[in-house]
């Protein structure tokens, strides 16, 4: 019985506590300008390996994939180790529309969905 309890405690400790944060450069980004953002992931206070997926959610609730910087490659199930930095160039067609940058973070310690509201401006 004591061995079983020890194994259960070890399993709970191994998963740790997941902390994930999403930071951006303000909630009113200018259109056609680099708008940097960052994702930080840690487990038990230490940078942790994770997979992230980045999406823009429009007012109707439809999710659109986010590309790396100005490339055409989507940030989908992308491997990181603790920190991820990138930027978005908001198009003129997004001006005045309330949008959300949604980042899904998956680690061995769990899954978190982060959201950052923006309204692009001229």
VENHU-V54440 format. One record per residue. N is the residue number from 0. RES is the residue in one small letter. PSI is psi as a letter, one per 40 degrees, with the letter a starting at -180 (none if undefined). Layout:
{{N & RES & PSI} {N & RES & PSI}}
This chain:
{{0 & x & d} {1 & x & d} {2 & x & d} {3 & x & d} {4 & x & d} {5 & x & d} {6 & x & d} {7 & x & d} {8 & x & d} {9 & x & d} {10 & x & d} {11 & x & d} {12 & x & d} {13 & x & d} {14 & x & d} {15 & x & a} {16 & x & h} {17 & x & h} {18 & x & h} {19 & x & h} {20 & x & i} {21 & x & h} {22 & x & i} {23 & x & i} {24 & x & f} {25 & x & i} {26 & x & e} {27 & x & g} {28 & x & i} {29 & x & i} {30 & x & i} {31 & x & f} {32 & x & i} {33 & x & h} {34 & x & h} {35 & x & i} {36 & x & i} {37 & x & i} {38 & x & h} {39 & x & h} {40 & x & h} {41 & x & i} {42 & x & h} {43 & x & f} {44 & x & e} {45 & x & i} {46 & x & h} {47 & x & i} {48 & x & i} {49 & x & i} {50 & x & h} {51 & x & i} {52 & x & h} {53 & x & h} {54 & x & i} {55 & x & h} {56 & x & h} {57 & x & i} {58 & x & d} {59 & x & e} {60 & x & e} {61 & x & h} {62 & x & h} {63 & x & h} {64 & x & i} {65 & x & h} {66 & x & i} {67 & x & h} {68 & x & b} {69 & x & e} {70 & x & a} {71 & x & e} {72 & x & h} {73 & x & i} {74 & x & g} {75 & x & h} {76 & x & f} {77 & x & h} {78 & x & h} {79 & x & i} {80 & x & g} {81 & x & d} {82 & x & i} {83 & x & h} {84 & x & h} {85 & x & a} {86 & x & i} {87 & x & h} {88 & x & h} {89 & x & h} {90 & x & i} {91 & x & d} {92 & x & e} {93 & x & e} {94 & x & h} {95 & x & e} {96 & x & h} {97 & x & h} {98 & x & i} {99 & x & h} {100 & x & h} {101 & x & h} {102 & x & h} {103 & x & h} {104 & x & h} {105 & x & h} {106 & x & i} {107 & x & d} {108 & x & e} {109 & x & a} {110 & x & h} {111 & x & i} {112 & x & h} {113 & x & i} {114 & x & i} {115 & x & h} {116 & x & h} {117 & x & i} {118 & x & g} {119 & x & i} {120 & x & i} {121 & x & none}}
